[in-house]
Amino acid sequence: VESRWADLAEYESEYPDDGEGYGSMLNIAYAYTKAGNEASFNDAMTRVRAAHDRAIAQNIADPFFYVSEARYYVMAGDHDKALDFLEQAIEKGLLFSVKFTSVWREMEALAGDPRFEDAQARSLEKVNIERAKLDLEPMTI
């Protein structure tokens, strides 16, 4: 990121939020937290929060938006709120056949939490309900 854009404002001007959860900026925030760059992490998280607040004001109800909120709150250190949003994503129809942590690495902070493991299992259960309708074998992760 830093070799291509002068700062996150420049990145954001080229890749603005799409209105359904600012996934690319969440990825950048995660990279900065892993690199120990607190100032840039905070900048990225501020940009995510502003984008998500705009989406909330527009009453977005997409399951992947709720996942983005969960990702945000994991990195913000509010695991209960992150789990609330992850559970809402599943209630809204999130189907995922792989471990959440294999796609969203920041969710490793939730691994082992009973609510997180239950959410993962419920998502896979929904996948398998749809697979059964197609006479496909159930999946496991």
N, C-alpha and C positions, 0 to 999 in steps of 0.2 A: 504494500500500500504506500509506504513512505517513499519508495523509489519512483513511484509514478505520479503521486499527488502531493502537493505542498502541505496539505492538511486535510482534515476530515470535511471541512466546509467545501473544499474543492472536489473531493470525492463525492460528497452528497449532491453537488450541483450536476455532476455527471450521472450519478446513480441515485436518484431520489427514491424515497419510500414509495412503494406501489399501492399503499393503502390497505394491505392485508397482513401487516406485520413486517417489520423492517429486518428481514432475515440477513441480508448482507451486512448491515451494520451490527447486528448481533454477532455475526461471525467475526467481525473486526474487533468488537469488544472482547470476545473470548480470546482472540489471539493476543490482544494487549494485556489481558489479565495473566495469561500464561507467560508472557514475556516480562511481566513485572513492571509494565509501563502504566502506572496508576493514573497519571494525568490524561493520557490518551484514552485509557479505559473509561474514565469518568466522562470525557468528551463524547465518546461513542454512546455511552449509556444515556446521556442527556439527550442526544439526538434520537435514540430509540424511543425514549419516554415521550418526547414531543410528537413523534410520528404516531405512536400508539394512542396518545391522547386525542389526536385528530381523528383517528379511526373510530375510537370510542364515541366521540361526539357525533359521528355519522351512523352510529348504531350497527357497526359491523358485527356479524355473528358467525363468521366462518370458523370451522374447527382449527384451521391452521393459524388463524389469528390468535386463538386461545393458546395454542402451542407456543407461539412467539411470546405471548405474555408470560407463559410458564418459564420459558428460557430467560426472559428478562429478569423475572423475580428470583430464579436460581442464582443468577450472577449478582443480583442485588443483595443476596443473602437472606431473603425471605422465603424459606422453603415451604412453609405452610401455604402461603399465597401461591407459590409456584404449583404446588400440588392441587390447589383449588382450581387453577386454570387448566391444568392437565386433565383433571377429571371432567371439567366442563367441555373440553375438546372432545373427549370420548363420548360424552352425552350428546354432543352436537353431530356425531357421526365419524369421528376420526377412526380410520381403519389403518393399522400398521402391522405388517407381518415380520418386521425385524425389531431387534431391541432398540428402544428409544436412544440408548446411549451410543449405539453404533452410528447414529445419524446426528444426534445433538450431544456432543461430548460434554458440554457443561452439565448435562443431567447426571453425569457420573456422581455428582455430589448427592444425588437422591437415591442412588443404588442401595438396595438393602432396606430402605424405608418401606414398611408394610403397605402404606398407601400407594407408593410408587410402584411397587411390585404388583399390587392389585390392579392398578391402572393399566400396566403393561399387559397383564393377563386378560383384562376385559377387552382391550383393543384387539388382541389376537383372537379372542372368542368371537368377536364380531366378524373378523376376517373369516373364521371357520364357518360361521353361519352362512355367509355368502358363498363360500366354497361348496358347502353341502347342497345348496340350491343348484349348483352346477355339476353335481355328482363328482366333485373333486375330493381327494383325501385331505384331511385336516393338516394344518401346518403346525410345527412346533418351533420354538426358538431357543 
